[in-house]
Amino acid sequence: MRLIDQDDRACVQIETYQPDLSQYNFISYRGHLKKVDDDEERKKAIKQFRETGKNGISPKFLAAHGFNPKEGWDKFDGDDLVILKLVDIVERVGLKSPD
């Protein structure tokens, strides 16, 4: 049994900031994870992730997910790749630097 089957609660944080923290934006979402079973939605998510990766995420990220970083982002695909989405958001908390 996967851990997600036992407890699907999750917290996702998105952040942007300057290295010296002179400007920052943080937002956290609490909700539940749900496996994407719809084939079209799944393909769209994989394509979007692959394109985002090509445009700014190190290929070293691929190694953490079982892919060979030397093969690059075009190899980020596969039937065994599990795609999850955050649903039933119960809380949003944001913080930004003073203007």
N, CA, C and O atoms as a DFTB+ gen file, in Angstrom:
396 C
 N C O
     1  1       0.848      -1.185       0.000
     2  2       0.000       0.000       0.000
     3  2       0.889       1.243       0.000
     4  3       1.855       1.322       0.759
     5  1       0.568       2.187      -0.832
     6  2       1.305       3.439      -0.892
     7  2       0.911       4.329       0.275
     8  3      -0.204       4.246       0.791
     9  1       1.839       5.177       0.681
    10  2       1.550       6.116       1.767
    11  2       0.385       7.033       1.417
    12  3      -0.400       7.403       2.290
    13  1       0.269       7.400       0.144
    14  2      -0.812       8.293      -0.269
    15  2      -2.176       7.649      -0.015
    16  3      -3.156       8.356       0.217
    17  1      -2.248       6.329      -0.055
    18  2      -3.500       5.632       0.223
    19  2      -3.841       5.686       1.712
    20  3      -5.009       5.586       2.088
    21  1      -2.829       5.841       2.552
    22  2      -3.039       5.897       3.988
    23  2      -3.373       7.308       4.470
    24  3      -4.165       7.484       5.396
    25  1      -2.760       8.315       3.832
    26  2      -2.974       9.704       4.255
    27  2      -2.700      10.602       3.059
    28  3      -1.549      10.749       2.646
    29  1      -3.730      11.198       2.506
    30  2      -3.574      12.010       1.299
    31  2      -3.422      13.501       1.580
    32  3      -3.426      14.304       0.647
    33  1      -3.290      13.885       2.847
    34  2      -3.117      15.297       3.185
    35  2      -1.753      15.793       2.716
    36  3      -0.762      15.064       2.773
    37  1      -1.712      17.059       2.245
    38  2      -0.455      17.616       1.762
    39  2      -0.443      19.124       1.949
    40  3      -1.487      19.770       2.034
    41  1       0.756      19.663       2.008
    42  2       0.959      21.108       2.039
    43  2       1.961      21.422       0.933
    44  3       3.045      20.841       0.883
    45  1       1.592      22.343       0.050
    46  2       2.452      22.746      -1.056
    47  2       2.808      24.217      -0.866
    48  3       1.932      25.048      -0.628
    49  1       4.086      24.531      -0.972
    50  2       4.521      25.918      -0.840
    51  2       5.182      26.354      -2.132
    52  3       6.017      25.645      -2.693
    53  1       4.797      27.530      -2.593
    54  2       5.391      28.138      -3.782
    55  2       6.060      29.421      -3.305
    56  3       5.477      30.200      -2.550
    57  1       7.285      29.625      -3.755
    58  2       8.020      30.787      -3.271
    59  2       8.867      31.393      -4.380
    60  3       9.370      30.694      -5.260
    61  1       9.009      32.691      -4.315
    62  2       9.965      33.430      -5.136
    63  2      10.641      34.427      -4.211
    64  3       9.992      35.024      -3.352
    65  1      11.929      34.605      -4.383
    66  2      12.638      35.531      -3.503
    67  2      13.989      35.899      -4.086
    68  3      14.559      35.171      -4.898
    69  1      14.485      37.045      -3.653
    70  2      15.839      37.470      -3.965
    71  2      16.764      36.818      -2.942
    72  3      16.364      36.610      -1.796
    73  1      17.988      36.493      -3.334
    74  2      18.905      35.842      -2.394
    75  2      19.088      36.591      -1.072
    76  3      19.297      35.963      -0.034
    77  1      19.012      37.921      -1.098
    78  2      19.176      38.687       0.145
    79  2      17.842      38.910       0.867
    80  3      17.797      39.609       1.880
    81  1      16.759      38.321       0.352
    82  2      15.397      38.427       0.896
    83  2      14.870      39.863       0.925
    84  3      13.991      40.193       1.721
    85  1      15.420      40.716       0.045
    86  2      14.885      42.080      -0.052
    87  2      13.487      42.069      -0.679
    88  3      12.688      42.975      -0.443
    89  1      13.202      41.049      -1.468
    90  2      11.867      40.845      -2.024
    91  2      11.546      39.363      -1.949
    92  3      12.394      38.520      -2.240
    93  1      10.310      39.048      -1.554
    94  2       9.905      37.654      -1.457
    95  2       8.387      37.535      -1.542
    96  3       7.647      38.462      -1.213
    97  1       7.960      36.391      -1.984
    98  2       6.551      36.008      -2.013
    99  2       6.483      34.526      -1.653
   100  3       7.187      33.711      -2.249
   101  1       5.658      34.183      -0.703
   102  2       5.449      32.794      -0.309
   103  2       3.952      32.542      -0.234
   104  3       3.198      33.382       0.256
   105  1       3.531      31.400      -0.714
   106  2       2.143      31.003      -0.512
   107  2       2.123      29.505      -0.247
   108  3       2.799      28.728      -0.922
   109  1       1.342      29.119       0.740
   110  2       1.182      27.708       1.093
   111  2      -0.272      27.309       0.904
   112  3      -1.191      28.051       1.249
   113  1      -0.456      26.129       0.352
   114  2      -1.785      25.553       0.170
   115  2      -1.843      24.234       0.922
   116  3      -0.952      23.396       0.779
   117  1      -2.883      24.045       1.717
   118  2      -3.112      22.753       2.371
   119  2      -4.340      22.129       1.735
   120  3      -5.364      22.786       1.549
   121  1      -4.222      20.858       1.405
   122  2      -5.336      20.149       0.793
   123  2      -5.067      18.658       0.777
   124  3      -4.431      18.114       1.679
   125  1      -5.557      18.013      -0.253
   126  2      -5.429      16.563      -0.387
   127  2      -4.886      16.234      -1.767
   128  3      -5.193      16.912      -2.747
   129  1      -4.069      15.179      -1.833
   130  2      -3.523      14.739      -3.102
   131  2      -4.431      13.696      -3.729
   132  3      -4.965      12.820      -3.050
   133  1      -4.592      13.808      -5.029
   134  2      -5.407      12.851      -5.778
   135  2      -4.625      12.431      -7.016
   136  3      -4.062      13.269      -7.721
   137  1      -4.595      11.139      -7.269
   138  2      -3.918      10.620      -8.449
   139  2      -4.698      11.030      -9.695
   140  3      -5.925      10.935      -9.732
   141  1      -3.977      11.483     -10.706
   142  2      -4.595      11.836     -11.982
   143  2      -4.744      10.556     -12.798
   144  3      -3.753       9.971     -13.237
   145  1      -5.985      10.129     -12.996
   146  2      -6.260       8.899     -13.747
   147  2      -6.664       9.168     -15.197
   148  3      -6.489       8.309     -16.061
   149  1      -7.203      10.358     -15.462
   150  2      -7.621      10.698     -16.819
   151  2      -6.390      10.798     -17.721
   152  3      -5.481      11.581     -17.446
   153  1      -6.360      10.014     -18.789
   154  2      -5.184       9.916     -19.643
   155  2      -4.814      11.254     -20.282
   156  3      -3.634      11.600     -20.340
   157  1      -5.787      12.001     -20.756
   158  2      -5.502      13.293     -21.384
   159  2      -4.955      14.301     -20.379
   160  3      -4.006      15.027     -20.677
   161  1      -5.548      14.347     -19.194
   162  2      -5.073      15.259     -18.150
   163  2      -3.649      14.890     -17.732
   164  3      -2.813      15.763     -17.500
   165  1      -3.391      13.600     -17.641
   166  2      -2.072      13.105     -17.262
   167  2      -1.022      13.486     -18.312
   168  3       0.056      13.969     -17.966
   169  1      -1.337      13.269     -19.583
   170  2      -0.409      13.618     -20.667
   171  2      -0.135      15.114     -20.699
   172  3       0.997      15.539     -20.932
   173  1      -1.171      15.912     -20.464
   174  2      -1.020      17.365     -20.459
   175  2      -0.096      17.803     -19.320
   176  3       0.758      18.668     -19.510
   177  1      -0.267      17.206     -18.137
   178  2       0.572      17.543     -16.978
   179  2       2.028      17.161     -17.237
   180  3       2.936      17.932     -16.927
   181  1       2.254      15.977     -17.801
   182  2       3.622      15.530     -18.085
   183  2       4.277      16.455     -19.107
   184  3       5.436      16.840     -18.952
   185  1       3.527      16.811     -20.154
   186  2       4.065      17.709     -21.179
   187  2       4.421      19.069     -20.576
   188  3       5.480      19.624     -20.870
   189  1       3.543      19.599     -19.740
   190  2       3.788      20.898     -19.121
   191  2       5.011      20.840     -18.206
   192  3       5.829      21.759     -18.199
   193  1       5.131      19.771     -17.444
   194  2       6.284      19.631     -16.551
   195  2       7.568      19.522     -17.369
   196  3       8.577      20.141     -17.032
   197  1       7.528      18.733     -18.447
   198  2       8.702      18.555     -19.295
   199  2       9.135      19.901     -19.899
   200  3      10.323      20.224     -19.905
   201  1       8.171      20.684     -20.403
   202  2       8.489      21.975     -21.001
   203  2       9.035      22.951     -19.952
   204  3       9.981      23.690     -20.223
   205  1       8.440      22.951     -18.764
   206  2       8.934      23.803     -17.679
   207  2      10.357      23.407     -17.318
   208  3      11.208      24.271     -17.106
   209  1      10.618      22.115     -17.247
   210  2      11.954      21.620     -16.933
   211  2      12.985      22.071     -17.949
   212  3      14.079      22.502     -17.584
   213  1      12.640      21.974     -19.218
   214  2      13.561      22.383     -20.280
   215  2      13.912      23.862     -20.183
   216  3      15.001      24.282     -20.574
   217  1      12.978      24.642     -19.660
   218  2      13.160      26.094     -19.624
   219  2      13.661      26.627     -18.291
   220  3      13.500      27.815     -18.014
   221  1      14.263      25.784     -17.457
   222  2      14.817      26.393     -16.258
   223  2      15.067      25.491     -15.068
   224  3      15.496      25.974     -14.020
   225  1      14.815      24.198     -15.191
   226  2      15.101      23.303     -14.063
   227  2      16.261      22.403     -14.465
   228  3      16.260      21.827     -15.553
   229  1      17.219      22.287     -13.612
   230  2      18.401      21.487     -13.896
   231  2      18.019      20.035     -14.210
   232  3      17.129      19.477     -13.568
   233  1      18.685      19.428     -15.187
   234  2      18.443      18.006     -15.466
   235  2      18.782      17.107     -14.276
   236  3      18.359      15.951     -14.229
   237  1      19.545      17.636     -13.314
   238  2      19.859      16.853     -12.116
   239  2      18.593      16.487     -11.342
   240  3      18.569      15.491     -10.618
   241  1      17.549      17.291     -11.496
   242  2      16.252      17.009     -10.878
   243  2      15.737      15.635     -11.325
   244  3      15.097      14.921     -10.554
   245  1      16.025      15.282     -12.571
   246  2      15.535      14.023     -13.138
   247  2      16.035      12.809     -12.357
   248  3      15.301      11.835     -12.188
   249  1      17.276      12.862     -11.884
   250  2      17.853      11.727     -11.157
   251  2      17.055      11.405      -9.902
   252  3      16.931      10.240      -9.525
   253  1      16.517      12.428      -9.256
   254  2      15.743      12.218      -8.029
   255  2      14.421      11.510      -8.309
   256  3      13.756      11.038      -7.387
   257  1      14.044      11.438      -9.577
   258  2      12.774      10.807      -9.951
   259  2      12.974       9.585     -10.835
   260  3      12.051       9.142     -11.519
   261  1      14.189       9.045     -10.812
   262  2      14.462       7.790     -11.490
   263  2      14.804       7.894     -12.964
   264  3      14.813       6.884     -13.669
   265  1      15.082       9.082     -13.436
   266  2      15.443       9.276     -14.840
   267  2      16.923       9.580     -14.950
   268  3      17.535      10.089     -14.011
   269  1      17.492       9.265     -16.103
   270  2      18.898       9.546     -16.347
   271  2      19.036      11.016     -16.759
   272  3      18.541      11.391     -17.822
   273  1      19.684      11.849     -15.964
   274  2      19.798      13.272     -16.300
   275  2      20.528      13.515     -17.621
   276  3      20.315      14.544     -18.262
   277  1      21.381      12.583     -18.035
   278  2      22.113      12.739     -19.294
   279  2      21.185      12.628     -20.499
   280  3      21.511      13.114     -21.583
   281  1      20.025      11.990     -20.313
   282  2      19.065      11.848     -21.416
   283  2      18.182      13.081     -21.566
   284  3      17.506      13.244     -22.582
   285  1      18.188      13.946     -20.558
   286  2      17.473      15.205     -20.644
   287  2      15.975      15.097     -20.402
   288  3      15.437      14.023     -20.131
   289  1      15.322      16.253     -20.512
   290  2      13.902      16.381     -20.175
   291  2      12.972      15.671     -21.148
   292  3      11.831      15.372     -20.795
   293  1      13.434      15.394     -22.368
   294  2      12.566      14.693     -23.324
   295  2      12.221      13.285     -22.851
   296  3      11.227      12.710     -23.294
   297  1      13.019      12.736     -21.972
   298  2      12.767      11.382     -21.447
   299  2      11.855      11.391     -20.217
   300  3      11.541      10.333     -19.671
   301  1      11.432      12.574     -19.783
   302  2      10.506      12.662     -18.639
   303  2       9.126      12.251     -19.130
   304  3       8.347      13.075     -19.608
   305  1       8.842      10.968     -19.003
   306  2       7.601      10.387     -19.509
   307  2       7.533       8.952     -19.012
   308  3       8.476       8.455     -18.396
   309  1       6.440       8.302     -19.274
   310  2       6.334       6.891     -18.953
   311  2       5.016       6.535     -18.315
   312  3       4.401       7.343     -17.620
   313  1       4.589       5.305     -18.565
   314  2       3.323       4.820     -18.027
   315  2       3.359       4.637     -16.517
   316  3       2.320       4.693     -15.859
   317  1       4.552       4.419     -15.963
   318  2       4.660       4.191     -14.522
   319  2       4.846       5.487     -13.734
   320  3       4.949       5.459     -12.508
   321  1       4.889       6.620     -14.433
   322  2       5.018       7.917     -13.779
   323  2       3.678       8.285     -13.141
   324  3       2.665       8.389     -13.831
   325  1       3.679       8.482     -11.823
   326  2       2.455       8.810     -11.094
   327  2       2.333      10.327     -11.003
   328  3       3.241      11.010     -10.529
   329  1       1.200      10.840     -11.463
   330  2       0.941      12.275     -11.419
   331  2      -0.142      12.519     -10.367
   332  3      -1.205      11.900     -10.391
   333  1       0.154      13.430      -9.451
   334  2      -0.788      13.777      -8.390
   335  2      -1.154      15.247      -8.513
   336  3      -0.365      16.054      -9.006
   337  1      -2.350      15.588      -8.063
   338  2      -2.745      16.996      -8.029
   339  2      -3.327      17.314      -6.660
   340  3      -3.888      16.457      -5.978
   341  1      -3.173      18.575      -6.287
   342  2      -3.703      19.046      -5.014
   343  2      -5.165      19.438      -5.219
   344  3      -5.480      20.268      -6.072
   345  1      -6.046      18.838      -4.435
   346  2      -7.490      19.100      -4.537
   347  2      -8.040      19.426      -3.151
   348  3      -7.345      19.286      -2.145
   349  1      -9.270      19.851      -3.115
   350  2      -9.950      20.124      -1.837
   351  2      -9.085      20.988      -0.921
   352  3      -8.839      20.642       0.234
   353  1      -8.633      22.112      -1.458
   354  2      -7.769      23.014      -0.692
   355  2      -8.557      23.563       0.497
   356  3      -9.645      24.117       0.341
   357  1      -7.982      23.397       1.683
   358  2      -8.664      23.810       2.909
   359  2      -8.070      25.081       3.515
   360  3      -8.691      25.711       4.371
   361  1      -6.856      25.462       3.065
   362  2      -6.236      26.657       3.620
   363  2      -5.226      27.224       2.643
   364  3      -4.487      26.486       1.991
   365  1      -5.204      28.550       2.549
   366  2      -4.200      29.286       1.772
   367  2      -3.591      30.322       2.700
   368  3      -4.305      31.067       3.370
   369  1      -2.270      30.362       2.734
   370  2      -1.581      31.354       3.556
   371  2      -0.482      31.973       2.701
   372  3       0.336      31.264       2.114
   373  1      -0.471      33.300       2.637
   374  2       0.515      33.989       1.847
   375  2       1.286      35.019       2.642
   376  3       0.817      35.517       3.666
   377  1       2.471      35.331       2.160
   378  2       3.324      36.311       2.812
   379  2       4.160      36.962       1.708
   380  3       4.692      36.271       0.839
   381  1       4.275      38.286       1.745
   382  2       5.124      38.959       0.768
   383  2       5.903      40.070       1.438
   384  3       5.552      40.552       2.515
   385  1       6.970      40.461       0.766
   386  2       7.818      41.522       1.309
   387  2       7.074      42.847       1.301
   388  3       6.194      43.069       0.469
   389  1       7.434      43.731       2.237
   390  2       6.811      45.059       2.248
   391  2       7.169      45.823       0.983
   392  3       8.272      45.673       0.458
   393  1       6.269      46.623       0.504
   394  2       6.532      47.417      -0.728
   395  2       7.441      48.569      -0.471
   396  3       7.756      49.324      -1.391
